[in-house]
Amino acid sequence: MSETAIRDDRAAGRLETYAGDEVVGHIEYFVLESPARALVPVHTIVEPAHEGRGIAGSLARELYAMSAREGVPVAPLCPYVVKWAARHPEEAPAADPELLSAATAWLTAHPGRF
């Protein structure tokens, strides 16, 4: 596989992994504003031809690194990110239950978003 790069497309709510000019994986997310600001990953997708190469894990790691740089927590709703965070507690602080509840309510109120 060629070298990859991860880019944040905040406007589209996508953290994307590129191999050359091709998007080979991404995390879809939104930014929760209330009761506090948080990054909320909803889906992690890796193109079938690129599965098993650590792309999803690299995306999850970068999401938590972004969170740390921005000083905002992650409230994961994506099952993959939840499992990744449980395996990497040193990189992925536990999510605040209040933020998880608010993120779930936001997602329910915006059914067409994801």
All heavy atoms as an XYZ file, in Angstrom:
864
protein
N       0.852     -1.183      0.000
C       0.000      0.000      0.000
C       0.886      1.230      0.000
O       1.911      1.274      0.656
C      -0.895     -0.006      1.234
C      -1.848      1.169      1.269
S      -3.132      0.971      2.500
C      -2.581      2.160      3.698
N       0.466      2.233     -0.730
C       1.209      3.484     -0.745
C       1.056      4.181      0.598
O       0.210      3.834      1.414
C       0.703      4.372     -1.883
O      -0.647      4.701     -1.669
N       1.864      5.179      0.804
C       1.810      5.942      2.039
C       0.457      6.630      2.171
O      -0.140      7.048      1.189
C       2.924      6.981      2.026
C       3.232      7.493      3.398
C       4.582      8.153      3.450
O       5.542      7.617      2.876
O       4.655      9.208      4.080
N      -0.026      6.721      3.405
C      -1.324      7.340      3.637
C      -1.155      8.640      4.410
O      -0.142      8.870      5.069
C      -2.265      6.405      4.427
O      -1.678      6.125      5.706
C      -2.526      5.121      3.676
N      -2.186      9.467      4.314
C      -2.254     10.727      5.054
C      -3.669     10.869      5.583
O      -4.630     10.432      4.943
C      -1.915     11.897      4.144
N      -3.808     11.448      6.755
C      -5.121     11.675      7.351
C      -5.400     13.168      7.314
O      -4.548     13.979      7.685
C      -5.183     11.141      8.794
C      -4.991      9.627      8.801
C      -6.519     11.516      9.444
C      -4.949      8.998     10.184
N      -6.608     13.513      6.859
C      -7.026     14.915      6.783
C      -8.396     15.067      7.427
O      -9.270     14.229      7.240
C      -7.098     15.377      5.331
C      -5.770     15.319      4.622
C      -5.876     15.772      3.188
N      -4.709     15.299      2.462
C      -4.716     14.846      1.240
N      -5.845     14.813      0.550
N      -3.615     14.422      0.657
N      -8.572     16.168      8.124
C      -9.856     16.480      8.748
C     -10.632     17.423      7.833
O     -10.168     18.511      7.532
C      -9.630     17.145     10.105
C     -10.922     17.514     10.807
O     -11.956     16.866     10.552
O     -10.903     18.452     11.622
N     -11.799     16.985      7.399
C     -12.709     17.842      6.647
C     -13.841     18.205      7.608
O     -14.898     17.593      7.610
C     -13.243     17.115      5.407
C     -14.132     17.997      4.546
O     -14.550     19.085      5.006
O     -14.428     17.585      3.418
N     -13.585     19.181      8.453
C     -14.523     19.548      9.521
C     -15.871     19.955      8.952
O     -16.909     19.614      9.498
C     -13.915     20.684     10.352
C     -14.709     21.151     11.562
C     -14.841     20.145     12.685
N     -13.627     19.547     13.130
C     -12.989     19.844     14.262
N     -13.449     20.770     15.057
N     -11.890     19.199     14.595
N     -15.879     20.683      7.844
C     -17.141     21.140      7.260
C     -18.025     19.962      6.863
O     -19.251     20.024      7.001
C     -16.871     22.035      6.059
N     -17.424     18.894      6.379
C     -18.187     17.709      5.972
C     -18.363     16.721      7.127
O     -19.122     15.757      6.995
C     -17.494     17.013      4.809
N     -17.667     16.946      8.237
C     -17.749     16.019      9.361
C     -17.099     14.684      9.040
O     -17.635     13.628      9.370
N     -15.930     14.750      8.399
C     -15.225     13.520      8.019
C     -13.735     13.651      8.301
O     -13.095     14.613      7.886
C     -15.418     13.219      6.535
C     -16.813     12.746      6.199
C     -17.057     12.656      4.710
N     -16.090     11.869      3.997
C     -16.351     10.717      3.381
N     -17.567     10.227      3.391
N     -15.410     10.077      2.729
N     -13.215     12.659      8.985
C     -11.783     12.501      9.154
C     -11.396     11.417      8.157
O     -11.883     10.286      8.253
C     -11.478     12.079     10.593
C     -10.021     11.997     10.998
C      -9.356     13.375     10.877
C      -9.904     11.484     12.420
N     -10.574     11.765      7.167
C     -10.350     10.881      6.023
C      -8.894     10.426      5.914
O      -7.980     11.214      6.144
C     -10.720     11.607      4.728
C     -12.159     12.062      4.700
C     -12.484     12.977      3.545
O     -11.652     13.855      3.213
O     -13.587     12.819      2.986
N      -8.725      9.167      5.523
C      -7.404      8.633      5.208
C      -7.286      8.556      3.689
O      -8.153      7.990      3.023
C      -7.198      7.228      5.797
O      -7.272      7.303      7.207
C      -5.842      6.663      5.403
N      -6.211      9.140      3.176
C      -5.929      9.137      1.741
C      -4.726      8.250      1.454
O      -3.749      8.264      2.205
C      -5.586     10.555      1.257
C      -6.759     11.466      1.151
C      -7.242     12.146      2.264
C      -7.388     11.665     -0.075
C      -8.330     12.990      2.164
C      -8.481     12.521     -0.181
C      -8.938     13.171      0.944
O     -10.017     14.016      0.836
N      -4.821      7.512      0.354
C      -3.673      6.833     -0.244
C      -3.542      7.494     -1.610
O      -4.362      7.263     -2.497
C      -3.916      5.344     -0.370
N      -2.579      8.380     -1.733
C      -2.506      9.209     -2.938
C      -3.690     10.154     -2.941
O      -3.947     10.847     -1.963
N      -4.468     10.144     -4.018
C      -5.648     11.005     -4.118
C      -6.932     10.284     -3.731
O      -8.007     10.869     -3.806
C      -5.797     11.530     -5.554
C      -4.683     12.493     -5.925
O      -4.118     13.119     -5.013
O      -4.381     12.614     -7.126
N      -6.827      9.018     -3.368
C      -8.004      8.198     -3.077
C      -8.309      8.154     -1.578
O      -7.415      7.898     -0.769
C      -7.751      6.775     -3.585
C      -8.862      5.811     -3.304
C      -8.497      4.375     -3.672
O      -7.335      4.086     -3.979
O      -9.416      3.542     -3.613
N      -9.577      8.396     -1.219
C     -10.007      8.222      0.172
C     -10.210      6.726      0.389
O     -11.025      6.094     -0.287
C     -11.317      8.990      0.467
C     -11.791      8.717      1.892
C     -11.125     10.484      0.266
N      -9.448      6.161      1.315
C      -9.520      4.720      1.554
C     -10.220      4.377      2.867
O     -10.505      3.219      3.135
C      -8.123      4.066      1.492
C      -7.538      4.210      0.090
C      -7.191      4.644      2.538
N     -10.501      5.391      3.677
C     -11.223      5.189      4.919
C     -11.595      6.516      5.528
O     -10.980      7.540      5.224
N     -12.635      6.481      6.361
C     -13.014      7.725      7.031
C     -13.853      7.444      8.278
O     -14.437      6.378      8.418
C     -13.766      8.664      6.092
C     -15.102      8.151      5.664
N     -15.268      7.330      4.577
C     -16.342      8.345      6.168
C     -16.550      7.035      4.435
N     -17.226      7.649      5.387
N     -13.860      8.421      9.152
C     -14.769      8.460     10.296
C     -15.717      9.620     10.039
O     -15.273     10.748      9.787
C     -14.041      8.671     11.640
C     -13.239      7.426     12.013
C     -15.036      9.029     12.750
C     -12.453      7.556     13.316
N     -17.007      9.344     10.086
C     -18.013     10.400     10.015
C     -18.286     10.844     11.453
O     -18.475     10.010     12.345
C     -19.294      9.879      9.375
C     -19.105      9.492      7.935
C     -20.369      8.957      7.300
O     -21.388      8.751      7.993
O     -20.335      8.743      6.076
N     -18.309     12.151     11.666
C     -18.510     12.678     13.016
C     -19.236     14.016     12.969
O     -19.384     14.615     11.918
C     -17.172     12.820     13.749
C     -16.301     13.951     13.261
C     -16.328     15.183     13.912
C     -15.461     13.805     12.164
C     -15.539     16.235     13.468
C     -14.669     14.850     11.716
C     -14.706     16.058     12.381
O     -13.935     17.107     11.944
N     -19.690     14.442     14.139
C     -20.210     15.798     14.268
C     -19.640     16.405     15.532
O     -19.071     15.712     16.378
C     -21.751     15.839     14.251
C     -22.445     15.190     15.411
C     -22.792     15.921     16.540
C     -22.788     13.836     15.372
C     -23.462     15.330     17.602
C     -23.454     13.239     16.422
C     -23.797     13.994     17.541
N     -19.760     17.727     15.627
C     -19.286     18.444     16.808
C     -20.508     18.804     17.639
O     -21.369     19.566     17.192
C     -18.488     19.705     16.428
C     -18.037     20.445     17.683
C     -17.294     19.342     15.552
N     -20.593     18.215     18.799
C     -21.658     18.528     19.749
C     -21.319     19.865     20.402
O     -20.168     20.105     20.758
C     -21.741     17.418     20.805
C     -22.834     17.532     21.848
C     -24.202     17.307     21.201
C     -22.601     16.515     22.957
N     -22.299     20.730     20.552
C     -22.054     22.035     21.161
C     -22.610     22.152     22.579
O     -22.145     22.969     23.354
C     -22.647     23.146     20.285
C     -21.994     23.263     18.918
C     -20.538     23.715     18.959
O     -20.096     24.271     19.980
O     -19.838     23.486     17.957
N     -23.625     21.344     22.899
C     -24.278     21.478     24.202
C     -24.627     20.093     24.742
O     -25.060     19.239     23.964
C     -25.548     22.308     24.040
O     -26.231     22.428     25.260
N     -24.415     19.834     25.988
C     -24.113     20.728     27.100
C     -22.668     21.205     27.144
O     -22.320     22.095     27.908
C     -24.439     19.889     28.330
C     -24.163     18.483     27.905
C     -24.544     18.440     26.444
N     -21.816     20.588     26.335
C     -20.427     21.029     26.192
C     -19.957     20.582     24.814
O     -20.543     19.689     24.205
C     -19.556     20.410     27.281
N     -18.910     21.201     24.357
C     -18.353     20.848     23.044
C     -17.698     19.466     23.129
O     -16.983     19.163     24.079
C     -17.343     21.907     22.650
C     -16.890     21.841     21.232
C     -16.076     23.124     20.922
N     -15.510     23.072     19.612
C     -16.167     23.414     18.498
N     -17.397     23.852     18.580
N     -15.574     23.342     17.333
N     -17.941     18.635     22.098
C     -17.329     17.308     22.020
C     -17.313     16.846     20.569
O     -18.153     17.255     19.767
C     -18.117     16.302     22.867
N     -16.356     15.992     20.245
C     -16.310     15.337     18.939
C     -17.076     14.027     19.074
O     -16.820     13.256     20.006
C     -14.869     15.064     18.521
C     -13.960     16.287     18.384
C     -12.533     15.852     18.030
C     -14.499     17.252     17.351
N     -18.000     13.784     18.151
C     -18.868     12.609     18.251
C     -18.731     11.767     16.980
O     -19.373     12.042     15.965
C     -20.339     13.014     18.464
C     -21.207     11.765     18.644
C     -20.478     13.955     19.662
N     -17.888     10.723     17.019
C     -17.797      9.835     15.865
C     -19.027      8.936     15.793
O     -19.486      8.412     16.806
C     -16.528      9.029     16.139
C     -16.375      9.047     17.621
C     -16.956     10.361     18.080
N     -19.552      8.778     14.570
C     -20.777      8.005     14.364
C     -20.511      6.730     13.564
O     -21.071      5.685     13.865
C     -21.857      8.870     13.679
C     -23.130      8.083     13.436
C     -22.146     10.117     14.514
N     -19.678      6.822     12.534
C     -19.373      5.668     11.675
C     -17.894      5.659     11.327
O     -17.318      6.720     11.069
C     -20.142      5.720     10.351
C     -21.614      5.638     10.477
N     -22.268      4.521     10.924
C     -22.582      6.543     10.197
C     -23.569      4.753     10.926
N     -23.778      5.975     10.494
N     -17.311      4.469     11.257
C     -15.972      4.299     10.721
C     -16.096      3.361      9.528
O     -16.679      2.279      9.652
C     -15.008      3.692     11.759
O     -14.940      4.570     12.889
C     -13.614      3.501     11.181
N     -15.565      3.797      8.394
C     -15.669      3.012      7.161
C     -14.292      2.921      6.514
O     -13.606      3.937      6.363
C     -16.670      3.669      6.189
C     -18.056      3.719      6.832
C     -16.690      2.935      4.847
C     -19.048      4.611      6.133
N     -13.908      1.703      6.150
C     -12.679      1.470      5.388
C     -13.083      0.739      4.122
O     -13.856     -0.222      4.167
C     -11.658      0.643      6.205
C     -10.440      0.303      5.354
C     -11.235      1.399      7.455
N     -12.574      1.211      2.990
C     -12.880      0.562      1.717
C     -12.414     -0.893      1.767
O     -11.321     -1.180      2.271
C     -12.213      1.301      0.562
C     -12.740      2.716      0.352
C     -14.241      2.755      0.096
O     -14.745      1.883     -0.647
O     -14.904      3.654      0.636
N     -13.228     -1.820      1.260
C     -12.903     -3.245      1.357
C     -11.496     -3.614      0.885
O     -10.838     -4.449      1.511
C     -13.979     -3.912      0.494
C     -15.141     -2.978      0.583
C     -14.528     -1.604      0.622
N     -11.011     -3.004     -0.166
C      -9.679     -3.327     -0.675
C      -8.562     -2.904      0.279
O      -7.412     -3.316      0.108
C      -9.470     -2.669     -2.041
N      -8.897     -2.104      1.298
C      -7.885     -1.581      2.215
C      -8.085     -2.068      3.651
O      -7.387     -1.605      4.559
C      -7.886     -0.047      2.155
C      -7.526      0.458      0.801
N      -6.229      0.621      0.380
C      -8.302      0.796     -0.255
C      -6.221      1.052     -0.867
N      -7.462      1.162     -1.273
N      -9.024     -2.974      3.853
C      -9.274     -3.501      5.200
C      -8.065     -4.297      5.690
O      -7.304     -4.840      4.908
C     -10.524     -4.377      5.188
C     -11.794     -3.588      5.000
C     -13.033     -4.469      4.914
O     -12.906     -5.708      4.800
O     -14.136     -3.900      4.933
N      -7.934     -4.364      7.013
C      -6.871     -5.153      7.626
C      -5.500     -4.508      7.600
O      -4.500     -5.162      7.862
N      -5.452     -3.236      7.316
C      -4.166     -2.523      7.223
C      -3.984     -1.481      8.322
O      -3.094     -0.644      8.237
C      -4.038     -1.874      5.857
C      -4.050     -2.896      4.741
C      -3.921     -2.259      3.401
N      -3.977     -3.284      2.362
C      -3.978     -3.038      1.084
N      -3.924     -1.789      0.656
N      -4.029     -4.006      0.209
N      -4.866     -1.491      9.312
C      -4.729     -0.554     10.425
C      -5.293      0.825     10.168
O      -5.072      1.741     10.961
N      -6.030      0.988      9.092
C      -6.557      2.308      8.745
C      -7.580      2.782      9.775
O      -7.524      3.929     10.236
C      -7.142      2.299      7.321
C      -6.010      2.135      6.312
C      -7.950      3.571      7.045
C      -6.450      1.874      4.896
N      -8.502      1.924     10.159
C      -9.525      2.327     11.136
C      -8.888      2.724     12.461
O      -9.267      3.732     13.067
C     -10.549      1.203     11.327
N      -7.905      1.951     12.907
C      -7.213      2.288     14.153
C      -6.471      3.605     14.056
O      -6.464      4.396     15.003
N      -5.844      3.857     12.914
C      -5.143      5.135     12.721
C      -6.119      6.306     12.752
O      -5.815      7.362     13.306
C      -4.398      5.132     11.386
O      -3.354      4.198     11.424
N      -7.295      6.113     12.167
C      -8.313      7.160     12.205
C      -8.782      7.419     13.635
O      -8.916      8.578     14.052
C      -9.497      6.779     11.322
C      -9.285      6.928      9.823
C     -10.347      6.158      9.047
C      -9.308      8.404      9.429
N      -9.047      6.360     14.387
C      -9.489      6.527     15.777
C      -8.406      7.234     16.594
O      -8.699      8.159     17.360
C      -9.835      5.170     16.389
N      -7.162      6.819     16.414
C      -6.045      7.451     17.136
C      -5.967      8.951     16.795
O      -5.801      9.790     17.677
C      -4.745      6.741     16.786
C      -3.533      7.334     17.479
C      -2.300      6.465     17.297
N      -2.383      5.361     18.261
C      -2.556      4.072     17.938
N      -2.641      3.700     16.676
N      -2.622      3.164     18.886
N      -6.115      9.285     15.529
C      -6.054     10.693     15.122
C      -7.242     11.478     15.675
O      -7.095     12.635     16.056
C      -5.971     10.825     13.606
C      -5.951     12.268     13.121
C      -4.819     13.118     13.679
O      -3.776     12.580     14.106
O      -4.979     14.362     13.681
N      -8.411     10.864     15.728
C      -9.575     11.547     16.302
C      -9.302     11.936     17.754
O      -9.570     13.071     18.167
C     -10.817     10.653     16.218
C     -12.077     11.297     16.775
C     -12.658     12.281     15.764
C     -13.101     10.242     17.125
N      -8.744     11.004     18.535
C      -8.427     11.316     19.933
C      -7.276     12.317     20.036
O      -7.266     13.150     20.947
C      -8.149     10.038     20.723
C      -9.433      9.383     21.176
C     -10.043      8.408     20.410
C     -10.056      9.784     22.351
C     -11.240      7.831     20.810
C     -11.248      9.208     22.762
C     -11.838      8.234     21.987
O     -13.031      7.675     22.390
N      -6.338     12.287     19.106
C      -5.262     13.283     19.097
C      -5.828     14.668     18.789
O      -5.439     15.663     19.411
C      -4.188     12.886     18.079
N      -6.760     14.740     17.828
C      -7.434     16.019     17.525
C      -8.141     16.531     18.773
O      -8.077     17.716     19.101
C      -8.489     15.832     16.425
C      -8.001     15.871     15.037
S      -9.275     15.541     13.759
C     -10.826     15.964     14.484
N      -8.830     15.635     19.439
C      -9.561     15.981     20.650
C      -8.617     16.592     21.689
O      -8.924     17.628     22.282
C     -10.230     14.712     21.193
O     -10.505     14.787     22.548
N      -7.476     15.969     21.874
C      -6.503     16.473     22.849
C      -5.961     17.836     22.425
O      -5.845     18.749     23.254
C      -5.364     15.466     23.017
N      -5.647     17.982     21.139
C      -5.127     19.280     20.652
C      -6.149     20.393     20.828
O      -5.798     21.531     21.124
C      -4.737     19.180     19.177
C      -3.476     18.393     18.905
C      -2.990     18.541     17.475
N      -3.939     18.122     16.467
C      -4.046     16.892     15.965
N      -3.269     15.927     16.413
N      -4.936     16.629     15.020
N      -7.424     20.070     20.615
C      -8.473     21.080     20.698
C      -9.018     21.257     22.116
O      -9.796     22.174     22.371
C      -9.621     20.703     19.754
C      -9.210     20.743     18.304
C     -10.306     20.301     17.359
O     -11.501     20.275     17.749
O      -9.970     19.981     16.195
N      -8.646     20.376     23.018
C      -9.116     20.468     24.399
C     -10.589     20.148     24.553
O     -11.259     20.697     25.425
N     -11.095     19.253     23.686
C     -12.494     18.822     23.781
C     -12.538     17.302     23.865
O     -11.695     16.624     23.283
C     -13.351     19.312     22.586
C     -13.390     20.822     22.526
C     -12.857     18.748     21.279
N     -13.497     16.765     24.581
C     -13.581     15.309     24.706
C     -14.195     14.656     23.475
O     -14.757     15.328     22.605
C     -14.504     15.118     25.916
C     -15.369     16.331     25.916
C     -14.490     17.451     25.400
N     -14.089     13.341     23.432
C     -14.749     12.522     22.424
C     -15.904     11.817     23.116
O     -15.754     11.286     24.219
C     -13.784     11.485     21.810
C     -14.516     10.535     20.880
C     -12.648     12.189     21.079
N     -17.060     11.822     22.464
C     -18.241     11.097     22.938
C     -18.597     10.092     21.842
O     -19.399     10.389     20.962
C     -19.396     12.053     23.221
N     -17.966      8.915     21.843
C     -18.124      8.005     20.714
C     -19.465      7.278     20.681
O     -19.886      6.672     21.662
C     -16.979      7.010     20.904
C     -16.738      6.987     22.373
C     -17.044      8.387     22.847
N     -20.105      7.352     19.518
C     -21.304      6.556     19.249
C     -20.986      5.449     18.246
O     -21.746      4.494     18.124
C     -22.430      7.441     18.722
C     -22.911      8.545     19.661
C     -24.059      9.324     19.015
C     -23.324      7.999     21.018
N     -19.889      5.569     17.547
C     -19.456      4.566     16.580
C     -18.975      3.318     17.328
O     -18.079      3.412     18.185
C     -18.309      5.132     15.744
S     -17.448      3.907     14.753
N     -19.539      2.154     17.044
C     -19.124      0.934     17.745
C     -17.625      0.640     17.616
O     -17.003      0.210     18.587
C     -19.955     -0.166     17.086
C     -21.145      0.543     16.533
C     -20.654      1.911     16.127
N     -17.044      0.901     16.446
C     -15.610      0.646     16.296
C     -14.803      1.554     17.221
O     -13.885      1.093     17.909
C     -15.138      0.840     14.848
C     -13.645      0.631     14.762
C     -13.129     -0.651     14.665
C     -12.769      1.702     14.870
C     -11.754     -0.858     14.660
C     -11.397      1.503     14.872
C     -10.896      0.227     14.769
O      -9.533      0.022     14.786
N     -15.128      2.838     17.258
C     -14.373      3.774     18.098
C     -14.562      3.434     19.577
O     -13.612      3.516     20.359
C     -14.749      5.237     17.789
C     -14.043      6.193     18.737
C     -14.398      5.578     16.340
N     -15.758      3.003     19.963
C     -15.997      2.585     21.354
C     -15.049      1.432     21.713
O     -14.395      1.450     22.763
C     -17.473      2.185     21.571
C     -17.667      1.500     22.914
C     -18.376      3.410     21.456
N     -14.959      0.423     20.833
C     -14.084     -0.730     21.097
C     -12.617     -0.313     21.086
O     -11.828     -0.766     21.927
C     -14.325     -1.826     20.058
C     -15.648     -2.516     20.228
C     -15.866     -3.541     19.125
C     -17.283     -4.063     19.168
N     -17.577     -4.920     18.014
N     -12.237      0.542     20.140
C     -10.855      0.997     20.070
C     -10.486      1.741     21.357
O      -9.415      1.511     21.927
C     -10.651      1.904     18.850
C      -9.220      2.276     18.639
C      -8.298      1.609     17.882
C      -8.534      3.389     19.218
N      -7.087      2.242     17.955
C      -7.197      3.330     18.771
C      -8.904      4.418     20.078
C      -6.245      4.274     19.155
C      -7.958      5.361     20.461
C      -6.646      5.280     19.997
N     -11.358      2.613     21.817
C     -11.100      3.389     23.035
C     -10.935      2.469     24.248
O     -10.063      2.700     25.098
C     -12.222      4.393     23.266
N     -11.743      1.423     24.326
C     -11.642      0.477     25.447
C     -10.288     -0.237     25.437
O      -9.741     -0.550     26.502
C     -12.783     -0.531     25.385
N      -9.727     -0.471     24.250
C      -8.422     -1.143     24.140
C      -7.248     -0.178     24.318
O      -6.105     -0.626     24.482
C      -8.295     -1.835     22.778
C      -9.191     -3.044     22.623
C      -8.874     -3.843     21.364
N      -8.669     -3.057     20.164
C      -9.615     -2.751     19.263
N     -10.855     -3.179     19.443
N      -9.319     -2.042     18.192
N      -7.507      1.129     24.269
C      -6.438      2.135     24.352
C      -6.781      3.233     25.370
O      -6.821      4.418     25.023
C      -6.200      2.761     22.968
C      -5.785      1.772     21.941
N      -6.685      1.074     21.180
C      -4.556      1.351     21.574
C      -6.021      0.258     20.379
N      -4.740      0.400     20.596
N      -7.014      2.862     26.626
C      -7.425      3.874     27.615
C      -6.372      4.962     27.848
O      -6.712      6.067     28.264
C      -7.684      3.060     28.882
C      -6.879      1.813     28.701
C      -6.877      1.540     27.221
N      -5.112      4.668     27.552
C      -4.064      5.676     27.734
C      -4.165      6.785     26.689
O      -3.687      7.888     26.908
C      -2.672      5.025     27.680
C      -2.254      4.497     26.323
C      -2.927      3.192     25.870
O      -3.678      2.569     26.648
O      -2.720      2.812     24.701
N      -4.822      6.512     25.576
C      -4.995      7.507     24.512
C      -6.423      8.029     24.426
O      -6.658      9.062     23.799
C      -4.642      6.895     23.152
C      -3.199      6.497     23.014
C      -2.925      5.848     21.676
O      -2.920      6.597     20.677
O      -2.739      4.619     21.637
N      -7.349      7.279     25.011
C      -8.774      7.574     24.837
C      -9.462      7.668     26.200
O      -9.937      6.662     26.721
C      -9.416      6.485     23.983
N      -9.512      8.854     26.764
C     -10.191      9.011     28.058
C     -11.652      8.556     27.982
O     -12.299      8.677     26.934
C     -10.114     10.515     28.334
C      -9.004     11.015     27.471
C      -8.962     10.112     26.270
N     -12.141      8.040     29.081
C     -13.537      7.580     29.142
C     -14.480      8.734     28.820
O     -14.250      9.882     29.215
C     -13.838      7.019     30.520
N     -15.535      8.399     28.114
C     -16.519      9.413     27.714
C     -17.429      9.768     28.883
O     -17.804      8.898     29.679
C     -17.348      8.893     26.549
N     -17.792     11.030     28.941
C     -18.722     11.527     29.951
C     -20.132     11.029     29.604
O     -20.613     11.276     28.489
C     -18.670     13.052     29.934
C     -19.621     13.714     30.916
O     -20.740     13.212     31.130
O     -19.246     14.769     31.446
N     -20.795     10.329     30.524
C     -22.141      9.819     30.239
C     -23.128     10.911     29.819
O     -23.992     10.676     28.971
C     -22.563      9.152     31.550
C     -21.288      8.826     32.234
C     -20.321      9.909     31.838
N     -23.010     12.107     30.381
C     -23.903     13.205     30.011
C     -23.690     13.611     28.544
O     -24.648     13.870     27.815
C     -23.690     14.410     30.928
C     -24.627     15.562     30.626
C     -24.404     16.775     31.514
O     -23.419     16.807     32.274
O     -25.224     17.702     31.417
N     -22.433     13.641     28.113
C     -22.150     13.976     26.715
C     -22.630     12.871     25.781
O     -23.156     13.150     24.703
C     -20.661     14.224     26.512
C     -20.105     15.508     27.118
C     -18.603     15.602     26.886
C     -20.819     16.722     26.565
N     -22.469     11.621     26.191
C     -22.971     10.506     25.373
C     -24.480     10.590     25.216
O     -25.016     10.388     24.125
C     -22.580      9.165     25.985
C     -21.114      8.773     25.857
C     -20.822      7.541     26.699
C     -20.742      8.557     24.408
N     -25.163     10.907     26.295
C     -26.621     11.041     26.248
C     -27.027     12.195     25.332
O     -27.941     12.062     24.516
C     -27.165     11.258     27.664
O     -28.547     11.421     27.633
N     -26.339     13.324     25.451
C     -26.643     14.483     24.608
C     -26.334     14.182     23.145
O     -27.084     14.582     22.244
C     -25.863     15.707     25.083
N     -25.250     13.465     22.879
C     -24.887     13.106     21.505
C     -25.936     12.177     20.897
O     -26.334     12.339     19.748
C     -23.509     12.449     21.487
N     -26.408     11.224     21.682
C     -27.449     10.308     21.213
C     -28.730     11.077     20.901
O     -29.378     10.839     19.878
C     -27.714      9.210     22.259
O     -26.491      8.477     22.458
C     -28.799      8.257     21.815
N     -29.084     12.021     21.777
C     -30.286     12.838     21.548
C     -30.134     13.679     20.284
O     -31.077     13.815     19.505
C     -30.552     13.727     22.761
N     -28.938     14.252     20.068
C     -28.705     15.049     18.863
C     -28.874     14.190     17.623
O     -29.520     14.588     16.662
C     -27.307     15.661     18.899
C     -27.057     16.619     17.774
C     -27.185     17.975     17.818
C     -26.662     16.301     16.434
N     -26.889     18.517     16.588
C     -26.565     17.513     15.718
C     -26.382     15.125     15.768
C     -26.196     17.573     14.375
C     -26.022     15.170     14.427
C     -25.932     16.398     13.744
N     -28.292     13.004     17.644
C     -28.370     12.111     16.493
C     -29.811     11.703     16.213
O     -30.250     11.663     15.062
C     -27.505     10.882     16.744
C     -27.155     10.021     15.553
C     -26.436     10.819     14.473
C     -26.301      8.858     15.988
N     -30.595     11.447     17.249
C     -31.992     11.097     17.114
C     -32.784     12.253     16.504
O     -33.673     12.054     15.675
C     -32.600     10.702     18.468
O     -31.872      9.567     18.968
C     -34.053     10.352     18.371
N     -32.426     13.477     16.884
C     -33.117     14.658     16.380
C     -32.726     15.021     14.938
O     -33.379     15.838     14.306
C     -32.839     15.853     17.299
N     -31.649     14.410     14.427
C     -31.153     14.679     13.076
C     -31.010     13.354     12.319
O     -29.915     12.967     11.927
C     -29.807     15.404     13.126
C     -29.870     16.716     13.833
N     -29.742     16.838     15.200
C     -30.079     17.956     13.360
C     -29.854     18.108     15.527
N     -30.062     18.807     14.433
N     -32.144     12.667     12.076
C     -32.066     11.311     11.506
C     -31.484     11.218     10.105
O     -30.932     10.198      9.744
C     -33.526     10.850     11.508
C     -34.331     12.111     11.493
C     -33.517     13.118     12.267
N     -31.528     12.252      9.322
C     -31.004     12.195      7.976
C     -29.528     12.552      7.871
O     -28.950     12.483      6.795
N     -28.921     12.941      8.961
C     -27.538     13.420      8.922
C     -26.538     12.299      8.632
O     -25.575     12.483      7.944
C     -27.210     14.125     10.240
C     -25.780     14.582     10.407
C     -25.396     15.638      9.370
N     -24.085     16.182      9.651
C     -22.947     15.657      9.225
N     -22.923     14.555      8.522
N     -21.798     16.217      9.514
N     -26.768     11.117      9.180
C     -25.818      9.999      8.984
C     -26.530      8.789      8.463
O     -27.640      8.523      8.707
C     -25.105      9.654     10.302
C     -24.209     10.764     10.781
C     -24.662     11.681     11.708
C     -22.931     10.896     10.277
C     -23.840     12.709     12.144
C     -22.107     11.924     10.715
C     -22.568     12.832     11.650
